Amino acid sequence: MSGLTGLYYLNNSGHRWVVYQDGKKEKITLETKSGELVTRSVNYYEQWGNWATANISYKGKRINVFMDTLLED
């Protein structure tokens, strides 16, 4: 059995969702201002107007980021 795969909504309005691939949450790679690449699991995605933000854990805090966000060092 490969576990969960696909998109799952976290609320009734559909503005928060999570994506699983083979039982694990999807990961994204972002760049810091110094050029270092940081890979994090996405806690959930959230609709923000016509876009979506990813909620990740970074430096002990949960933050919402766009896919092109430069993270602080």
C-alpha positions as protocol buffer text, in pm:
chain_id: "A"
residue {
  index: 1
  type: MET
  ca { x: 0 y: 0 z: 0 }
}
residue {
  index: 2
  type: SER
  ca { x: 143 y: 338 z: -100 }
}
residue {
  index: 3
  type: GLY
  ca { x: -54 y: 554 z: 146 }
}
residue {
  index: 4
  type: LEU
  ca { x: -237 y: 877 z: 77 }
}
residue {
  index: 5
  type: THR
  ca { x: -205 y: 1038 z: -262 }
}
residue {
  index: 6
  type: GLY
  ca { x: -390 y: 1342 z: -389 }
}
residue {
  index: 7
  type: LEU
  ca { x: -549 y: 1665 z: -278 }
}
residue {
  index: 8
  type: TYR
  ca { x: -756 y: 1687 z: 43 }
}
residue {
  index: 9
  type: TYR
  ca { x: -959 y: 1989 z: 155 }
}
residue {
  index: 10
  type: LEU
  ca { x: -921 y: 2089 z: 520 }
}
residue {
  index: 11
  type: ASN
  ca { x: -1244 y: 2289 z: 552 }
}
residue {
  index: 12
  type: ASN
  ca { x: -1590 y: 2318 z: 399 }
}
residue {
  index: 13
  type: SER
  ca { x: -1525 y: 2639 z: 205 }
}
residue {
  index: 14
  type: GLY
  ca { x: -1230 y: 2485 z: 20 }
}
residue {
  index: 15
  type: HIS
  ca { x: -979 y: 2765 z: 78 }
}
residue {
  index: 16
  type: ARG
  ca { x: -733 y: 2539 z: 265 }
}
residue {
  index: 17
  type: TRP
  ca { x: -599 y: 2212 z: 130 }
}
residue {
  index: 18
  type: VAL
  ca { x: -309 y: 1971 z: 161 }
}
residue {
  index: 19
  type: VAL
  ca { x: -140 y: 1761 z: -108 }
}
residue {
  index: 20
  type: TYR
  ca { x: -3 y: 1413 z: -34 }
}
residue {
  index: 21
  type: GLN
  ca { x: 235 y: 1214 z: -254 }
}
residue {
  index: 22
  type: ASP
  ca { x: 286 y: 852 z: -150 }
}
residue {
  index: 23
  type: GLY
  ca { x: 172 y: 919 z: 206 }
}
residue {
  index: 24
  type: LYS
  ca { x: 394 y: 1227 z: 261 }
}
residue {
  index: 25
  type: LYS
  ca { x: 309 y: 1595 z: 244 }
}
residue {
  index: 26
  type: GLU
  ca { x: 433 y: 1779 z: -63 }
}
residue {
  index: 27
  type: LYS
  ca { x: 765 y: 1965 z: -29 }
}
residue {
  index: 28
  type: ILE
  ca { x: 875 y: 2295 z: -179 }
}
residue {
  index: 29
  type: THR
  ca { x: 1220 y: 2449 z: -217 }
}
residue {
  index: 30
  type: LEU
  ca { x: 1266 y: 2821 z: -153 }
}
residue {
  index: 31
  type: GLU
  ca { x: 1569 y: 3045 z: -169 }
}
residue {
  index: 32
  type: THR
  ca { x: 1706 y: 3266 z: 109 }
}
residue {
  index: 33
  type: LYS
  ca { x: 1838 y: 3617 z: 51 }
}
residue {
  index: 34
  type: SER
  ca { x: 2194 y: 3481 z: 62 }
}
residue {
  index: 35
  type: GLY
  ca { x: 2117 y: 3226 z: -212 }
}
residue {
  index: 36
  type: GLU
  ca { x: 2086 y: 2912 z: 5 }
}
residue {
  index: 37
  type: LEU
  ca { x: 1814 y: 2665 z: -95 }
}
residue {
  index: 38
  type: VAL
  ca { x: 1576 y: 2551 z: 180 }
}
residue {
  index: 39
  type: THR
  ca { x: 1335 y: 2258 z: 138 }
}
residue {
  index: 40
  type: ARG
  ca { x: 1030 y: 2236 z: 364 }
}
residue {
  index: 41
  type: SER
  ca { x: 713 y: 2027 z: 383 }
}
residue {
  index: 42
  type: VAL
  ca { x: 396 y: 2224 z: 318 }
}
residue {
  index: 43
  type: ASN
  ca { x: 165 y: 2218 z: 621 }
}
residue {
  index: 44
  type: TYR
  ca { x: -121 y: 2333 z: 399 }
}
residue {
  index: 45
  type: TYR
  ca { x: -199 y: 2561 z: 106 }
}
residue {
  index: 46
  type: GLU
  ca { x: -435 y: 2854 z: 149 }
}
residue {
  index: 47
  type: GLN
  ca { x: -621 y: 3058 z: -109 }
}
residue {
  index: 48
  type: TRP
  ca { x: -522 y: 3423 z: -110 }
}
residue {
  index: 49
  type: GLY
  ca { x: -725 y: 3612 z: -369 }
}
residue {
  index: 50
  type: ASN
  ca { x: -644 y: 3463 z: -708 }
}
residue {
  index: 51
  type: TRP
  ca { x: -324 y: 3306 z: -573 }
}
residue {
  index: 52
  type: ALA
  ca { x: -226 y: 3048 z: -318 }
}
residue {
  index: 53
  type: THR
  ca { x: 22 y: 3061 z: -33 }
}
residue {
  index: 54
  type: ALA
  ca { x: 201 y: 2769 z: 126 }
}
residue {
  index: 55
  type: ASN
  ca { x: 216 y: 2744 z: 505 }
}
residue {
  index: 56
  type: ILE
  ca { x: 559 y: 2612 z: 610 }
}
residue {
  index: 57
  type: SER
  ca { x: 760 y: 2588 z: 930 }
}
residue {
  index: 58
  type: TYR
  ca { x: 1076 y: 2802 z: 917 }
}
residue {
  index: 59
  type: LYS
  ca { x: 1301 y: 2897 z: 1210 }
}
residue {
  index: 60
  type: GLY
  ca { x: 1050 y: 2770 z: 1465 }
}
residue {
  index: 61
  type: LYS
  ca { x: 752 y: 2963 z: 1325 }
}
residue {
  index: 62
  type: ARG
  ca { x: 473 y: 2880 z: 1083 }
}
residue {
  index: 63
  type: ILE
  ca { x: 469 y: 3129 z: 797 }
}
residue {
  index: 64
  type: ASN
  ca { x: 270 y: 3173 z: 477 }
}
residue {
  index: 65
  type: VAL
  ca { x: 483 y: 3218 z: 167 }
}
residue {
  index: 66
  type: PHE
  ca { x: 433 y: 3257 z: -206 }
}
residue {
  index: 67
  type: MET
  ca { x: 635 y: 3023 z: -428 }
}
residue {
  index: 68
  type: ASP
  ca { x: 876 y: 3305 z: -525 }
}
residue {
  index: 69
  type: THR
  ca { x: 931 y: 3441 z: -170 }
}
residue {
  index: 70
  type: LEU
  ca { x: 1289 y: 3508 z: -60 }
}
residue {
  index: 71
  type: LEU
  ca { x: 1332 y: 3387 z: 298 }
}
residue {
  index: 72
  type: GLU
  ca { x: 1529 y: 3574 z: 564 }
}
residue {
  index: 73
  type: ASP
  ca { x: 1867 y: 3425 z: 659 }
}
